[in-house]
């Protein structure tokens, strides 16, 4: 009950306090307005000018980088900017999907090998396979496939681990080819827009019959904007792509190292 009363008290303070504050601010504003009207015309004119300058500068500062990018996007032309933006959206979606998948697929291989060894000591190869089945990730899947062929000999287990490791590596590298496609496609679209923009600029020169900076500048500006946005998209996707490759390489090395450790465990228990 004390908490309820405290909450109600805070709500009441805000409900009654805000109108009082607003009334006080309105009264202060009216007082300042009366004082300003009673001042000299020069001061009033100066204040009006400063107010207009402040109001004019405020919208310019509110837009920021977002407004500037939006304006440049529109100036570049929707026909060329939209495909480049689509490359960025789809490429980022694929990158995020791969990062999430690889993060969830990561396995603590040292702990897994320890659990497999302990389970084998207690319940044999069947218990070790249960540990692999209950563990998430490609490493556990490789171990399960290898242990399932334990009765056929160590050589078969080794070949199974190697073959299924290649399958898991393919799953880790899934959709990477599409990311590379968008990395190459974005600047290509930008360069294509540049060429088309230059052609349009020369067409305008031919129509006007005179080489004017005003006529040429518009087409060249549009052409260069498409190139800039295409290169920016390619650089963003390239950073994510290299990060994903680093994750894949790390997991691949971990799979190879842990597979050798698994074979050592199998050999140790086979000798008993």
C-alpha positions in Angstrom: 0.0 0.0 0.0 2.8 2.4 0.7 4.2 1.9 -2.8 0.7 2.6 -4.2 0.3 5.8 -2.2 3.8 6.9 -3.2 3.1 6.4 -6.9 -0.2 8.2 -6.6 1.5 11.1 -4.9 4.1 11.4 -7.6 1.4 11.3 -10.3 -0.5 14.0 -8.4 2.6 16.2 -8.2 3.3 15.9 -11.9 -0.4 16.5 -12.8 -0.7 19.6 -10.6 2.9 20.8 -10.9 3.0 20.9 -14.7 0.1 23.3 -15.1 1.5 25.6 -12.4 4.8 25.7 -14.1 3.1 26.4 -17.4 1.1 29.2 -15.9 4.2 30.7 -14.3 6.1 30.5 -17.6 3.2 32.2 -19.4 3.1 35.0 -16.8 6.9 35.5 -17.2 6.5 35.5 -21.0 3.8 38.1 -20.8 5.9 40.3 -18.5 8.9 40.1 -20.9 6.6 40.9 -23.8 5.3 44.0 -22.1 8.8 45.1 -21.2 9.9 44.6 -24.8 7.0 46.6 -26.1 7.9 49.5 -23.8 11.5 49.5 -24.9 12.9 51.6 -27.8 12.0 50.8 -31.4 15.6 50.1 -32.3 15.9 47.4 -29.5 12.6 45.9 -30.7 13.7 45.8 -34.3 17.0 44.2 -33.2 15.2 41.6 -31.1 12.9 40.8 -34.0 15.8 40.4 -36.4 17.6 38.1 -34.0 14.5 36.0 -33.5 14.0 35.7 -37.3 17.7 34.6 -37.7 17.3 32.0 -34.9 14.1 30.6 -36.4 15.8 30.5 -39.8 18.9 28.7 -38.4 16.9 26.3 -36.3 15.4 24.2 -39.2 18.8 24.0 -40.9 20.3 22.5 -37.7 17.4 20.1 -37.1 17.9 18.1 -40.3 21.5 17.1 -39.8 23.2 14.3 -41.6 19.9 12.4 -42.3 18.5 15.4 -44.1 21.6 15.9 -46.2 21.7 12.2 -47.2 18.1 12.3 -48.1 18.6 15.4 -50.3 21.6 13.8 -52.1 19.6 10.6 -52.6 16.8 12.6 -54.3 19.3 14.6 -56.4 20.9 11.4 -57.6 17.7 10.1 -59.1 15.4 7.4 -57.8 16.0 5.3 -60.9 19.6 4.7 -59.9 19.6 5.3 -56.2 16.8 2.8 -55.4 18.7 -0.3 -56.8 21.8 0.8 -54.8 19.8 1.2 -51.6 18.2 -2.2 -52.3 21.6 -3.7 -52.6 22.5 -2.2 -49.2 19.3 -3.5 -47.5 19.5 -7.0 -48.9 23.2 -7.3 -48.3 22.9 -6.1 -44.7 20.1 -8.5 -44.1 22.2 -11.4 -45.3 25.2 -10.2 -43.2 23.1 -10.0 -40.1 21.6 -13.4 -40.7 25.1 -14.9 -41.1 26.4 -13.2 -38.0 23.5 -14.4 -35.9 23.8 -18.0 -37.3 27.5 -18.2 -36.7 27.2 -16.7 -33.2 24.6 -19.3 -32.3 26.7 -22.1 -33.9 29.7 -21.3 -31.7 30.6 -24.1 -29.3 32.9 -24.4 -26.4 34.8 -27.4 -27.8 37.1 -27.9 -24.8 34.0 -28.3 -22.5 32.3 -30.5 -25.1 35.4 -32.8 -25.4 35.6 -33.1 -21.6 31.9 -34.0 -21.4 32.3 -36.6 -24.1 35.2 -38.2 -22.3 33.4 -38.2 -19.0 30.2 -39.6 -20.5 32.2 -42.3 -22.3 33.8 -43.4 -19.0 30.4 -43.7 -17.4 28.1 -45.1 -20.2 30.3 -45.9 -23.2 30.0 -44.5 -26.8 26.2 -44.3 -26.5 26.4 -41.8 -23.6 29.0 -39.8 -25.6 26.7 -39.6 -28.6 23.9 -38.4 -26.3 26.1 -35.5 -25.2 26.7 -34.6 -28.8 23.0 -34.8 -29.6 22.1 -32.4 -26.8 24.8 -29.9 -27.8 24.1 -27.2 -30.4 26.5 -26.4 -33.2 28.4 -27.9 -36.2 31.2 -29.3 -34.0 28.7 -31.4 -32.0 27.1 -32.6 -35.2 30.5 -33.7 -36.6 31.3 -35.6 -33.4 27.9 -37.3 -33.4 28.4 -38.5 -37.0 31.9 -39.8 -36.2 30.9 -41.6 -33.0 28.0 -43.2 -34.8 30.6 -45.1 -37.0 32.7 -46.2 -34.0 31.9 -49.8 -34.5 33.3 -49.7 -38.1 36.8 -48.7 -37.0 38.9 -45.6 -36.3 39.7 -45.2 -40.0 36.0 -45.0 -40.9 35.4 -42.6 -38.1 38.2 -40.3 -39.3 36.8 -40.3 -42.9 33.3 -39.6 -41.6 34.5 -36.7 -39.5 36.4 -35.3 -42.5 33.5 -35.7 -44.9 30.9 -34.3 -42.6 33.2 -31.4 -41.7 33.1 -30.3 -45.3 29.3 -30.4 -45.2 29.2 -28.2 -42.1 31.7 -25.8 -43.6 29.4 -25.4 -46.6 26.5 -24.5 -44.2 28.7 -22.0 -42.5 29.6 -20.3 -45.8 25.9 -20.3 -47.0 24.8 -17.0 -48.6 28.3 -15.5 -48.7 28.3 -15.7 -52.5 25.2 -13.4 -52.5 26.9 -10.9 -50.2 29.8 -10.8 -52.6 27.4 -10.3 -55.5 25.9 -7.2 -53.8 29.4 -5.9 -53.0 30.2 -6.0 -56.7 26.8 -4.9 -57.9 26.4 -1.7 -55.9 29.5 0.1 -57.3 28.7 -1.3 -60.8 25.2 0.3 -60.6 26.9 3.5 -59.4 29.3 3.5 -62.4 26.4 2.8 -64.8 24.5 5.7 -63.4 27.6 7.8 -63.9 27.9 6.9 -67.5 24.2 7.5 -68.1 24.4 10.9 -66.3 27.4 11.9 -68.5 25.4 10.9 -71.6 22.5 13.0 -70.5 24.8 15.9 -69.9 26.2 15.7 -73.4 22.7 15.4 -74.8 21.8 18.7 -73.1 24.9 20.4 -74.5 23.9 19.2 -78.0 20.4 20.4 -77.5 21.4 23.9 -76.2 24.2 24.2 -78.7 26.6 25.7 -76.2 28.9 24.4 -73.6 27.7 26.0 -70.4 28.8 25.2 -66.8 25.2 25.3 -65.7 24.0 22.8 -68.3 26.9 20.4 -67.7 27.0 20.6 -63.9 23.6 19.1 -63.3 24.3 15.9 -65.3 27.8 15.5 -63.8 26.5 16.0 -60.3 23.9 13.2 -60.7 26.5 11.0 -62.2 29.0 11.4 -59.4 26.3 11.0 -56.7 25.4 7.5 -58.0 29.1 6.5 -57.9 29.6 7.8 -54.4 26.6 6.0 -53.0 27.5 2.8 -54.8 31.1 2.9 -53.4 29.8 3.6 -49.9 27.4 0.6 -50.0 30.2 -1.6 -51.3 32.5 -0.5 -48.4 29.9 -1.1 -45.8 29.1 -4.6 -47.0 32.8 -5.4 -47.4 33.5 -4.7 -43.8 30.6 -7.1 -42.7 31.8 -9.7 -45.2 35.4 -9.7 -43.9 34.0 -10.0 -40.3 31.9 -13.0 -41.3 34.9 -14.6 -43.1 36.9 -14.2 -39.9 34.2 -15.9 -37.9 34.0 -18.8 -40.4 37.8 -19.2 -40.4 37.9 -19.3 -36.6 35.2 -21.9 -36.5 36.9 -24.0 -39.2 40.1 -24.1 -37.3 38.3 -25.0 -34.2 36.5 -27.8 -35.9 39.8 -29.2 -37.3 41.6 -29.0 -34.0 38.7 -30.5 -32.0 38.3 -33.3 -34.5 41.9 -34.4 -33.9 41.2 -34.3 -30.1 38.1 -36.5 -30.6 40.1 -39.1 -32.5 42.6 -39.1 -29.6 39.7 -39.8 -27.2 38.4 -42.6 -29.4 41.9 -44.2 -29.6 42.2 -43.9 -25.8 39.0 -45.7 -25.1 39.5 -48.3 -27.9 42.7 -49.5 -26.1 40.8 -50.2 -22.9 
